[in-house]
Amino acid sequence: MTNVNDRIDPKLVPTRTLRGGEKIPAIGMGTFGSDRFTAEQIAEAVRGAAEVGFRLFDCASVYGNEDLIGEVFQDIMKSGIKREELFITSKVWNDMHGKGDVLLSCAKSLKDLKLDYIDLYFIHWPFRNFHPKGAPPDYHNPDAKPYNHEEYMETWYQMERLQKAGYVRYIGTSNMTIPKLKLLLRDCTIMPAANEMELHPCFQQPELFQFCLDHGIQPIGFCPIGSPTRPDRDKTPDDAVDIEDPVVVKIAKAHNVHPAIICIKWAVQRGQIPIPFSIYCNEYASNIRCVTEDPLTEEEMKELATVDKNCRLIKGQVFLWDGAKGWEDLWDINGEITTR
């Protein structure tokens, strides 16, 4: 059980407004254990996070823990928290794109999460390239292929079917780029409500961030403190460490908090929805409390804008295809989609 002093009234947590007027908490809890924590540990962290005031939980089929988290959601609702007070997301994994499979993937997530509907359902990656849980850094799938827009739209139209049928309330994208989003917005019938993307002080993605805002797409930021516990396959010697950046550390000292708290405050005040993950009560309690008190000044926000080092941590190299030059090919660095 959490300490009563750790609890925050969810009504004090800021909100964002999605396309159509729906409110969503401005901070959520991630449930990706980075191959370092068990499904049981993550499910118990979800329980504790709900007790301290979290209402947004970011799930995914590939995380391999939705069945245990679903049991926790049942307990949460039995405790008196209504389903409509929760905002729960999930994602279709790369091996379940295309006709029929998207519907099956959603059905399994609904069953595992023990829900009648999912609030926001994402396409996890814009590729059908699969990698197994715990894949090493040099993993390579010989069947991997570059982005194919026709295949992506085949998947997106199935997402639209899910929303029209009421199985999901909103649909969204993840790990996308501006060129890919432009094609989606050109061809879709239902617009994406949100885009999940890597966002932290050392990787602010200002162009993509602004593109999303300009088109009514809510940015949701993973790795908000630089994901120190991310999988080893996603670590390289040149990676920036957000919580060690001199500006972040200086501002943290001024507020008498850990530098991670500054990263989260910055994210919420900037306008994205951070989804930090922790299995430790003192950490997730402080994560939600910090967005309800002691805001950063306008000057501090300007200082933090200068911290950006364009340092992508989740490079996605395990999704590369034969002939790809490097992980940059996944991210359309030059403004054009890499198709070979």
C-alpha positions as CSV (number, residue, x, y, z in Angstrom):
1,M,0.0,0.0,0.0
2,T,1.1,3.5,-0.7
3,N,1.5,6.2,2.0
4,V,-1.5,8.5,2.2
5,N,0.9,11.4,2.0
6,D,2.0,10.3,-1.5
7,R,-1.5,10.6,-2.9
8,I,-2.5,13.4,-5.2
9,D,-6.1,14.2,-6.1
10,P,-6.3,13.3,-9.9
11,K,-8.4,16.5,-10.4
12,L,-5.2,18.5,-9.6
13,V,-3.3,16.9,-12.5
14,P,-3.3,19.1,-15.7
15,T,-5.1,17.8,-18.8
16,R,-4.8,18.0,-22.5
17,T,-7.7,18.1,-25.0
18,L,-7.8,15.6,-27.8
19,R,-9.4,16.1,-31.2
20,G,-13.1,16.1,-30.5
21,G,-12.9,17.6,-27.0
22,E,-11.9,14.6,-24.8
23,K,-9.7,15.4,-21.8
24,I,-6.6,13.3,-21.2
25,P,-4.3,13.5,-18.2
26,A,-1.1,15.5,-19.0
27,I,1.0,12.8,-17.5
28,G,0.7,9.0,-17.7
29,M,2.6,5.9,-16.6
30,G,4.4,3.7,-19.1
31,T,4.3,-0.1,-18.7
32,F,7.4,-1.1,-20.8
33,G,9.7,-2.9,-18.4
34,S,12.7,-2.6,-20.8
35,D,13.3,-6.4,-20.4
36,R,14.6,-5.6,-16.9
37,F,11.5,-6.0,-14.8
38,T,8.9,-8.8,-14.5
39,A,5.3,-8.5,-15.6
40,E,4.3,-9.0,-11.9
41,Q,6.5,-6.0,-10.9
42,I,5.0,-3.8,-13.6
43,A,1.4,-4.8,-12.7
44,E,2.0,-4.0,-9.1
45,A,3.5,-0.6,-10.1
46,V,0.4,0.1,-12.0
47,R,-1.7,-0.6,-8.9
48,G,0.5,1.7,-6.8
49,A,0.5,4.4,-9.4
50,A,-3.3,4.4,-9.5
51,E,-3.3,4.7,-5.7
52,V,-1.2,7.8,-5.8
53,G,-3.4,9.5,-8.5
54,F,-2.3,8.2,-12.0
55,R,-5.2,7.7,-14.3
56,L,-3.4,7.4,-17.7
57,F,-1.7,4.1,-18.4
58,D,0.2,3.4,-21.6
59,C,0.2,-0.4,-22.5
60,A,1.1,-2.5,-25.5
61,S,0.6,-6.1,-26.5
62,V,4.3,-6.6,-27.1
63,Y,5.2,-5.8,-23.5
64,G,3.9,-9.2,-22.5
65,N,2.1,-7.9,-19.3
66,E,-1.4,-6.8,-20.4
67,D,-3.0,-9.9,-18.8
68,L,-1.6,-9.1,-15.3
69,I,-2.2,-5.4,-15.7
70,G,-5.8,-6.3,-16.6
71,E,-6.3,-8.0,-13.3
72,V,-5.0,-4.8,-11.6
73,F,-7.4,-2.7,-13.6
74,Q,-10.3,-4.9,-12.3
75,D,-9.1,-4.3,-8.7
76,I,-8.7,-0.6,-9.3
77,M,-12.3,-0.3,-10.5
78,K,-13.6,-2.5,-7.6
79,S,-11.9,0.0,-5.3
80,G,-14.3,2.7,-6.5
81,I,-12.4,4.3,-9.4
82,K,-14.8,4.3,-12.4
83,R,-13.7,3.0,-15.8
84,E,-14.4,6.4,-17.3
85,E,-11.9,8.0,-14.9
86,L,-9.2,5.9,-16.4
87,F,-7.5,6.5,-19.8
88,I,-5.9,3.4,-21.1
89,T,-3.9,3.0,-24.3
90,S,-2.6,-0.1,-26.1
91,K,-0.7,-0.8,-29.4
92,V,-0.8,-3.2,-32.2
93,W,2.6,-4.9,-32.7
94,N,4.5,-5.1,-36.0
95,D,3.6,-8.7,-36.7
96,M,-0.1,-8.0,-36.5
97,H,-0.5,-5.3,-39.2
98,G,-2.9,-5.7,-42.1
99,K,-6.3,-7.0,-42.7
100,G,-7.8,-9.0,-39.9
101,D,-4.8,-9.2,-37.7
102,V,-5.3,-5.7,-36.3
103,L,-8.7,-6.7,-35.2
104,L,-7.4,-9.9,-33.6
105,S,-4.6,-8.0,-31.8
106,C,-7.1,-5.5,-30.4
107,A,-9.4,-8.3,-29.3
108,K,-6.6,-10.0,-27.4
109,S,-5.6,-6.7,-25.7
110,L,-9.2,-6.1,-24.7
111,K,-9.4,-9.6,-23.3
112,D,-6.1,-9.4,-21.5
113,L,-6.8,-5.9,-20.1
114,K,-10.3,-7.0,-19.2
115,L,-11.9,-4.0,-20.8
116,D,-14.9,-3.3,-23.0
117,Y,-13.0,-0.6,-24.9
118,I,-9.5,0.9,-25.2
119,D,-9.3,4.7,-25.0
120,L,-6.5,5.2,-27.5
121,Y,-5.0,2.5,-29.8
122,F,-1.7,3.0,-31.6
123,I,0.1,1.5,-34.4
124,H,3.3,0.8,-32.4
125,W,5.8,1.1,-35.3
126,P,5.1,2.0,-39.0
127,F,6.9,-1.1,-40.1
128,R,5.9,-4.8,-40.2
129,N,9.4,-5.7,-39.2
130,F,9.4,-8.1,-36.2
131,H,11.9,-8.6,-33.4
132,P,11.5,-11.0,-30.5
133,K,11.4,-9.8,-26.8
134,G,14.9,-9.2,-25.5
135,A,16.4,-9.0,-29.0
136,P,20.2,-8.2,-28.9
137,P,21.6,-5.0,-30.4
138,D,22.7,-6.8,-33.6
139,Y,19.5,-8.6,-34.2
140,H,18.5,-8.7,-37.8
141,N,15.3,-10.1,-39.4
142,P,16.1,-11.2,-43.0
143,D,12.4,-10.6,-43.8
144,A,12.4,-6.9,-42.8
145,K,11.4,-4.4,-45.3
146,P,11.4,-0.6,-45.6
147,Y,8.3,1.5,-45.1
148,N,5.4,0.7,-47.5
149,H,2.7,3.3,-47.4
150,E,0.0,1.1,-49.0
151,E,0.7,-1.5,-46.3
152,Y,0.5,1.1,-43.6
153,M,-2.8,2.4,-44.9
154,E,-4.2,-1.1,-45.0
155,T,-3.4,-1.3,-41.3
156,W,-4.7,2.2,-40.6
157,Y,-8.1,1.5,-42.2
158,Q,-8.4,-1.5,-39.8
159,M,-7.7,0.9,-37.0
160,E,-10.5,3.1,-38.3
161,R,-12.9,0.1,-38.3
162,L,-12.1,-0.5,-34.6
163,Q,-12.9,3.2,-33.8
164,K,-16.2,3.1,-35.8
165,A,-17.2,-0.1,-34.0
166,G,-16.5,1.4,-30.6
167,Y,-13.8,-1.0,-29.5
168,V,-11.4,1.9,-29.3
169,R,-12.3,5.6,-28.7
170,Y,-9.3,7.1,-30.5
171,I,-6.6,5.9,-32.8
172,G,-3.0,7.1,-33.0
173,T,0.4,6.7,-34.5
174,S,3.8,6.0,-32.9
175,N,7.4,6.3,-34.0
176,M,6.4,8.3,-37.1
177,T,8.1,11.0,-39.0
178,I,6.8,14.1,-40.7
179,P,6.9,12.6,-44.3
180,K,5.0,9.5,-43.2
181,L,2.5,11.6,-41.3
182,K,1.9,13.8,-44.3
183,L,1.0,10.8,-46.4
184,L,-1.3,9.4,-43.6
185,L,-3.1,12.7,-43.2
186,R,-3.6,12.8,-47.0
187,D,-5.2,9.4,-47.2
188,C,-6.9,8.7,-43.9
189,T,-10.6,8.9,-43.2
190,I,-10.2,9.3,-39.4
191,M,-7.3,11.6,-38.2
192,P,-4.9,10.4,-35.6
193,A,-5.6,11.8,-32.2
194,A,-2.1,11.4,-30.9
195,N,1.4,10.5,-31.9
196,E,3.7,8.7,-29.4
197,M,7.3,9.7,-29.9
198,E,10.6,10.0,-28.1
199,L,10.8,13.3,-26.2
200,H,13.2,14.4,-23.5
201,P,15.3,17.6,-23.0
202,C,18.2,16.2,-25.0
203,F,15.9,15.1,-27.9
204,Q,13.1,17.6,-28.3
205,Q,12.1,17.0,-31.9
206,P,10.9,20.5,-32.4
207,E,9.8,20.2,-36.0
208,L,7.8,17.0,-35.5
209,F,6.5,18.3,-32.2
210,Q,5.2,21.5,-33.9
211,F,3.8,19.5,-36.9
212,C,1.7,17.4,-34.5
213,L,0.4,20.5,-32.7
214,D,-0.4,22.2,-36.0
215,H,-2.5,19.3,-37.2
216,G,-4.4,18.6,-33.9
217,I,-2.3,15.6,-33.0
218,Q,-1.4,15.3,-29.3
219,P,2.3,14.5,-28.8
220,I,2.9,11.7,-26.1
221,G,6.5,11.5,-25.1
222,F,8.3,8.3,-24.1
223,C,11.7,8.2,-22.5
224,P,10.9,11.5,-20.8
225,I,13.9,11.4,-18.5
226,G,16.2,9.8,-21.0
227,S,15.2,6.2,-20.0
228,P,18.2,5.1,-17.9
229,T,16.8,1.6,-17.7
230,R,16.1,1.2,-21.5
231,P,17.3,-2.1,-23.0
232,D,21.0,-2.5,-23.5
233,R,20.4,-2.9,-27.2
234,D,19.3,0.8,-27.2
235,K,22.5,2.1,-25.5
236,T,25.5,3.6,-27.4
237,P,28.6,5.3,-26.0
238,D,27.6,8.7,-27.5
239,D,24.1,8.8,-25.9
240,A,23.4,12.0,-23.9
241,V,22.3,11.6,-20.3
242,D,19.5,14.1,-19.6
243,I,19.7,14.0,-15.8
244,E,23.4,14.8,-15.9
245,D,23.1,17.8,-18.2
246,P,24.5,20.9,-16.5
247,V,21.4,23.0,-17.2
248,V,19.0,20.3,-15.9
249,V,21.1,19.8,-12.8
250,K,21.3,23.6,-12.1
251,I,17.5,24.0,-12.3
252,A,17.0,20.9,-10.2
253,K,19.2,22.4,-7.5
254,A,17.2,25.6,-7.6
255,H,14.0,23.6,-7.1
256,N,15.6,21.2,-4.6
257,V,14.5,18.1,-6.6
258,H,16.1,15.3,-8.5
259,P,16.9,16.2,-12.2
260,A,14.4,13.7,-13.4
261,I,11.6,15.8,-11.9
262,I,12.8,18.8,-14.0
263,C,12.5,16.7,-17.1
264,I,8.9,15.8,-16.3
265,K,7.9,19.3,-15.3
266,W,9.4,20.6,-18.6
267,A,7.6,18.0,-20.6
268,V,4.2,18.8,-19.1
269,Q,4.7,22.6,-19.4
270,R,5.9,22.3,-23.0
271,G,2.7,20.5,-24.0
272,Q,3.5,16.9,-24.5
273,I,2.2,14.1,-22.3
274,P,5.2,12.3,-20.7
275,I,4.8,8.6,-19.7
276,P,7.5,7.9,-17.2
277,F,8.0,4.4,-15.9
278,S,9.1,3.2,-12.5
279,I,8.3,0.3,-10.2
280,Y,9.3,2.3,-7.2
281,C,6.5,4.1,-5.2
282,N,8.6,7.0,-4.2
283,E,9.5,7.7,-7.8
284,Y,6.1,7.4,-9.4
285,A,4.5,9.4,-6.5
286,S,7.0,12.2,-7.0
287,N,6.5,12.0,-10.8
288,I,2.8,12.9,-10.5
289,R,3.1,15.3,-7.6
290,C,5.7,17.4,-9.4
291,V,3.2,18.4,-12.2
292,T,0.8,19.9,-9.6
293,E,3.2,22.2,-7.8
294,D,6.2,24.5,-8.2
295,P,6.2,25.1,-11.9
296,L,9.3,26.0,-13.9
297,T,9.7,29.7,-14.8
298,E,9.5,31.0,-18.3
299,E,13.2,31.7,-18.1
300,E,13.9,28.1,-17.0
301,M,11.8,26.8,-19.9
302,K,13.9,28.9,-22.3
303,E,17.1,27.5,-20.8
304,L,15.9,23.9,-21.2
305,A,15.1,24.6,-24.8
306,T,18.9,25.0,-25.3
307,V,19.6,21.6,-23.9
308,D,18.4,19.8,-27.1
309,K,21.3,17.7,-28.5
310,N,19.2,15.9,-31.1
311,C,20.2,12.7,-29.4
312,R,17.8,9.9,-30.3
313,L,18.1,7.0,-27.8
314,I,15.6,4.5,-29.3
315,K,17.2,4.2,-32.7
316,G,15.3,1.1,-33.8
317,Q,18.2,-0.6,-35.5
318,V,16.6,-4.0,-34.9
319,F,14.0,-3.2,-37.5
320,L,16.5,-2.5,-40.3
321,W,16.2,-4.4,-43.7
322,D,18.8,-5.8,-46.0
323,G,20.5,-2.9,-47.8
324,A,19.7,-0.2,-45.2
325,K,22.6,2.1,-44.5
326,G,21.9,2.5,-40.8
327,W,19.3,3.4,-38.2
328,E,18.9,6.8,-39.7
329,D,17.0,5.2,-42.6
330,L,14.1,4.5,-40.3
331,W,13.7,8.2,-39.4
332,D,13.6,10.0,-42.8
333,I,16.4,12.3,-41.6
334,N,16.6,14.1,-45.0
335,G,12.9,14.7,-45.2
336,E,12.2,11.9,-47.6
337,I,11.0,8.3,-46.8
338,T,13.6,5.7,-47.3
339,T,12.0,3.0,-49.5
340,R,14.9,0.8,-50.4
